[in-house]
Amino acid sequence: MKDFDYLPAAASAATPLERPYFFDAGLRFECQRCGVCCTGAPGTIYMGPDEIDLVAGHCQISRQQFIATYLYPFKDSYSLREDDQGRCLFFNAGCTIYEVRPLQCRSFPFWFSNLRSPARWARLRQDCPGIGRGRLYSKEEIMAWARQTEHFSAED
């Protein structure tokens, strides 16, 4: 597991759940389905093999057609393609695959890259209207989301 940038040296000996984080009291988030995280700067949205079958089925196309049309090879699986402006191909006045969206989308904003410091979280909050709203996620839940997304982190 990656250390967070702002942790004091004494905290490095603690296990991840024992370390102090700026989100020890939890963080509120509720997706507003606004598309801020689905549009804008290009990025990588990892799709695991099981997710491919789920989304292809939702789209009512074959796995092979789904891969050829919507994905490109990435790490040990694939990533969703985007248009020339960095917009996810499944964002059209809202996410058209919201119910079956990939883990990377479901876990936003609880990615390691967003949780590395209070300053990074504050910058993200300026763009994402869902941060600070909705239910309170506990430190344990946030860490569980972050651990699940470690595999496809862009900070490898």
ROZADREN-694358 format. One record per residue (C-alpha): residue in one letter; x, y, z. Coordinates in nm, 4 decimals, m for minus. Layout:
BEGIN
<type: A; X: X; Y: Y; Z: Z>;
...
END
This chain:
BEGIN
<type: M; X: 0.0000; Y: 0.0000; Z: 0.0000>;
<type: K; X: 0.1228; Y: 0.3489; Z: m0.0837>;
<type: D; X: 0.2017; Y: 0.5990; Z: 0.1907>;
<type: F; X: 0.0147; Y: 0.9244; Z: 0.1833>;
<type: D; X: 0.2314; Y: 1.2318; Z: 0.1166>;
<type: Y; X: 0.1486; Y: 1.4290; Z: 0.4284>;
<type: L; X: 0.1859; Y: 1.1651; Z: 0.6995>;
<type: P; X: 0.4359; Y: 1.2290; Z: 0.9787>;
<type: A; X: 0.7280; Y: 0.9854; Z: 0.9984>;
<type: A; X: 0.5981; Y: 0.8380; Z: 1.3260>;
<type: A; X: 0.2781; Y: 0.7324; Z: 1.1515>;
<type: S; X: 0.4640; Y: 0.5194; Z: 0.8961>;
<type: A; X: 0.4986; Y: 0.2270; Z: 1.1396>;
<type: A; X: 0.1217; Y: 0.2072; Z: 1.1944>;
<type: T; X: m0.1047; Y: m0.0087; Z: 0.9814>;
<type: P; X: m0.3077; Y: 0.1848; Z: 0.7227>;
<type: L; X: m0.6237; Y: 0.1930; Z: 0.9367>;
<type: E; X: m0.4281; Y: 0.3013; Z: 1.2456>;
<type: R; X: m0.2588; Y: 0.5945; Z: 1.0736>;
<type: P; X: m0.4061; Y: 0.9420; Z: 1.1049>;
<type: Y; X: m0.5660; Y: 1.0825; Z: 0.7914>;
<type: F; X: m0.7554; Y: 1.4014; Z: 0.7226>;
<type: F; X: m1.0649; Y: 1.1851; Z: 0.6766>;
<type: D; X: m1.0511; Y: 1.0072; Z: 1.0145>;
<type: A; X: m1.4006; Y: 1.1418; Z: 1.0921>;
<type: G; X: m1.5240; Y: 1.0361; Z: 0.7474>;
<type: L; X: m1.6185; Y: 1.2214; Z: 0.4308>;
<type: R; X: m1.9543; Y: 1.2980; Z: 0.2754>;
<type: F; X: m2.0227; Y: 1.2154; Z: m0.0872>;
<type: E; X: m2.3242; Y: 1.1634; Z: m0.3079>;
<type: C; X: m2.2906; Y: 1.1415; Z: m0.6845>;
<type: Q; X: m2.4831; Y: 1.4226; Z: m0.8513>;
<type: R; X: m2.4484; Y: 1.2575; Z: m1.1932>;
<type: C; X: m2.3206; Y: 1.5895; Z: m1.3268>;
<type: G; X: m2.0449; Y: 1.4377; Z: m1.5410>;
<type: V; X: m1.7558; Y: 1.6437; Z: m1.4057>;
<type: C; X: m1.5544; Y: 1.3234; Z: m1.3505>;
<type: C; X: m1.6737; Y: 1.1772; Z: m1.6846>;
<type: T; X: m1.5690; Y: 1.4701; Z: m1.9003>;
<type: G; X: m1.2764; Y: 1.7064; Z: m1.9321>;
<type: A; X: m0.9145; Y: 1.5998; Z: m1.9169>;
<type: P; X: m0.8445; Y: 1.2588; Z: m2.0721>;
<type: G; X: m0.7907; Y: 0.9729; Z: m1.8321>;
<type: T; X: m0.7960; Y: 0.5988; Z: m1.7907>;
<type: I; X: m1.1015; Y: 0.4064; Z: m1.6721>;
<type: Y; X: m0.9958; Y: 0.0499; Z: m1.6019>;
<type: M; X: m1.2457; Y: m0.2263; Z: m1.6752>;
<type: G; X: m1.1870; Y: m0.5711; Z: m1.5328>;
<type: P; X: m1.2880; Y: m0.8818; Z: m1.7316>;
<type: D; X: m1.6118; Y: m0.9338; Z: m1.5353>;
<type: E; X: m1.7084; Y: m0.5705; Z: m1.5806>;
<type: I; X: m1.6724; Y: m0.6017; Z: m1.9581>;
<type: D; X: m1.9315; Y: m0.8794; Z: m1.9717>;
<type: L; X: m2.1685; Y: m0.6877; Z: m1.7423>;
<type: V; X: m2.1549; Y: m0.3623; Z: m1.9399>;
<type: A; X: m2.1664; Y: m0.5391; Z: m2.2784>;
<type: G; X: m2.4789; Y: m0.7229; Z: m2.1633>;
<type: H; X: m2.6312; Y: m0.3953; Z: m2.0445>;
<type: C; X: m2.5603; Y: m0.2475; Z: m2.3891>;
<type: Q; X: m2.7034; Y: m0.5606; Z: m2.5536>;
<type: I; X: m2.3970; Y: m0.6243; Z: m2.7664>;
<type: S; X: m2.1429; Y: m0.9057; Z: m2.7746>;
<type: R; X: m1.8273; Y: m0.8919; Z: m2.5655>;
<type: Q; X: m1.6172; Y: m0.8764; Z: m2.8843>;
<type: Q; X: m1.8203; Y: m0.5894; Z: m3.0283>;
<type: F; X: m1.8062; Y: m0.4039; Z: m2.6955>;
<type: I; X: m1.4267; Y: m0.4384; Z: m2.6767>;
<type: A; X: m1.3778; Y: m0.3273; Z: m3.0375>;
<type: T; X: m1.6088; Y: m0.0266; Z: m3.0040>;
<type: Y; X: m1.5566; Y: 0.1021; Z: m2.6518>;
<type: L; X: m1.2255; Y: m0.0235; Z: m2.5109>;
<type: Y; X: m0.8495; Y: m0.0192; Z: m2.5615>;
<type: P; X: m0.5913; Y: m0.2507; Z: m2.4002>;
<type: F; X: m0.4690; Y: m0.1373; Z: m2.0575>;
<type: K; X: m0.2587; Y: m0.3305; Z: m1.8049>;
<type: D; X: m0.4122; Y: m0.6781; Z: m1.7677>;
<type: S; X: m0.7499; Y: m0.5821; Z: m1.9203>;
<type: Y; X: m0.8934; Y: m0.2703; Z: m2.0896>;
<type: S; X: m0.9849; Y: 0.0946; Z: m2.0429>;
<type: L; X: m1.2902; Y: 0.2809; Z: m2.1699>;
<type: R; X: m1.2336; Y: 0.4963; Z: m2.4747>;
<type: E; X: m1.3115; Y: 0.8679; Z: m2.4661>;
<type: D; X: m1.3948; Y: 1.1146; Z: m2.7393>;
<type: D; X: m1.1461; Y: 1.3784; Z: m2.8577>;
<type: Q; X: m1.2394; Y: 1.6125; Z: m2.5707>;
<type: G; X: m1.1849; Y: 1.3489; Z: m2.2985>;
<type: R; X: m1.5564; Y: 1.2748; Z: m2.2539>;
<type: C; X: m1.6474; Y: 0.9177; Z: m2.1654>;
<type: L; X: m1.8331; Y: 0.7595; Z: m2.4558>;
<type: F; X: m2.1082; Y: 0.6582; Z: m2.2122>;
<type: F; X: m2.1754; Y: 1.0107; Z: m2.0890>;
<type: N; X: m2.4674; Y: 1.1685; Z: m2.2729>;
<type: A; X: m2.6562; Y: 1.4119; Z: m2.0474>;
<type: G; X: m2.5788; Y: 1.1594; Z: m1.7729>;
<type: C; X: m2.4107; Y: 0.8222; Z: m1.7464>;
<type: T; X: m2.5889; Y: 0.5749; Z: m1.9714>;
<type: I; X: m2.4337; Y: 0.2779; Z: m1.7862>;
<type: Y; X: m2.4671; Y: 0.4169; Z: m1.4328>;
<type: E; X: m2.6247; Y: 0.1000; Z: m1.2920>;
<type: V; X: m2.3366; Y: m0.1155; Z: m1.4217>;
<type: R; X: m2.0524; Y: 0.1385; Z: m1.4325>;
<type: P; X: m1.6996; Y: 0.0062; Z: m1.3650>;
<type: L; X: m1.5501; Y: m0.0101; Z: m1.0153>;
<type: Q; X: m1.3258; Y: 0.2836; Z: m1.0937>;
<type: C; X: m1.6334; Y: 0.4986; Z: m1.1590>;
<type: R; X: m1.8262; Y: 0.3611; Z: m0.8591>;
<type: S; X: m1.5322; Y: 0.4274; Z: m0.6275>;
<type: F; X: m1.4880; Y: 0.7927; Z: m0.7244>;
<type: P; X: m1.3876; Y: 1.0147; Z: m0.5437>;
<type: F; X: m1.2208; Y: 0.7698; Z: m0.3033>;
<type: W; X: m0.9090; Y: 0.7085; Z: m0.5143>;
<type: F; X: m0.5603; Y: 0.7207; Z: m0.3624>;
<type: S; X: m0.4722; Y: 1.0136; Z: m0.5865>;
<type: N; X: m0.7596; Y: 1.2170; Z: m0.4371>;
<type: L; X: m0.6921; Y: 1.1132; Z: m0.0767>;
<type: R; X: m0.3196; Y: 1.1848; Z: m0.0626>;
<type: S; X: m0.3636; Y: 1.5186; Z: 0.1137>;
<type: P; X: m0.6256; Y: 1.7640; Z: 0.2362>;
<type: A; X: m0.5120; Y: 2.0031; Z: m0.0379>;
<type: R; X: m0.5817; Y: 1.7499; Z: m0.3140>;
<type: W; X: m0.9241; Y: 1.6770; Z: m0.1668>;
<type: A; X: m0.9993; Y: 2.0508; Z: m0.1448>;
<type: R; X: m0.9045; Y: 2.0996; Z: m0.5119>;
<type: L; X: m1.1322; Y: 1.8131; Z: m0.6134>;
<type: R; X: m1.4149; Y: 1.9528; Z: m0.4021>;
<type: Q; X: m1.4033; Y: 2.2749; Z: m0.6067>;
<type: D; X: m1.4993; Y: 2.0766; Z: m0.9187>;
<type: C; X: m1.7188; Y: 1.7973; Z: m0.7805>;
<type: P; X: m2.0557; Y: 1.9101; Z: m0.6415>;
<type: G; X: m2.1133; Y: 1.5710; Z: m0.4763>;
<type: I; X: m1.8277; Y: 1.6130; Z: m0.2285>;
<type: G; X: m1.9583; Y: 1.7319; Z: 0.1055>;
<type: R; X: m2.3122; Y: 1.6088; Z: 0.0295>;
<type: G; X: m2.5005; Y: 1.2905; Z: 0.0997>;
<type: R; X: m2.4083; Y: 1.0135; Z: 0.3346>;
<type: L; X: m2.1026; Y: 1.0094; Z: 0.5543>;
<type: Y; X: m1.8492; Y: 0.7427; Z: 0.4525>;
<type: S; X: m1.6384; Y: 0.6159; Z: 0.7408>;
<type: K; X: m1.2603; Y: 0.6018; Z: 0.7348>;
<type: E; X: m1.2864; Y: 0.2228; Z: 0.7038>;
<type: E; X: m1.5190; Y: 0.2465; Z: 0.4021>;
<type: I; X: m1.2974; Y: 0.5066; Z: 0.2352>;
<type: M; X: m0.9885; Y: 0.2915; Z: 0.2871>;
<type: A; X: m1.1740; Y: m0.0130; Z: 0.1481>;
<type: W; X: m1.2649; Y: 0.1799; Z: m0.1697>;
<type: A; X: m0.9080; Y: 0.3058; Z: m0.2038>;
<type: R; X: m0.7639; Y: m0.0450; Z: m0.1630>;
<type: Q; X: m0.9996; Y: m0.1812; Z: m0.4298>;
<type: T; X: m0.8809; Y: 0.0787; Z: m0.6777>;
<type: E; X: m0.5095; Y: 0.0440; Z: m0.6066>;
<type: H; X: m0.4701; Y: m0.2037; Z: m0.8960>;
<type: F; X: m0.5509; Y: 0.0502; Z: m1.1641>;
<type: S; X: m0.4097; Y: 0.3584; Z: m0.9983>;
<type: A; X: m0.2423; Y: 0.5968; Z: m1.2421>;
<type: E; X: 0.0288; Y: 0.6557; Z: m0.9816>;
<type: D; X: 0.1985; Y: 0.3169; Z: m1.0347>;
END
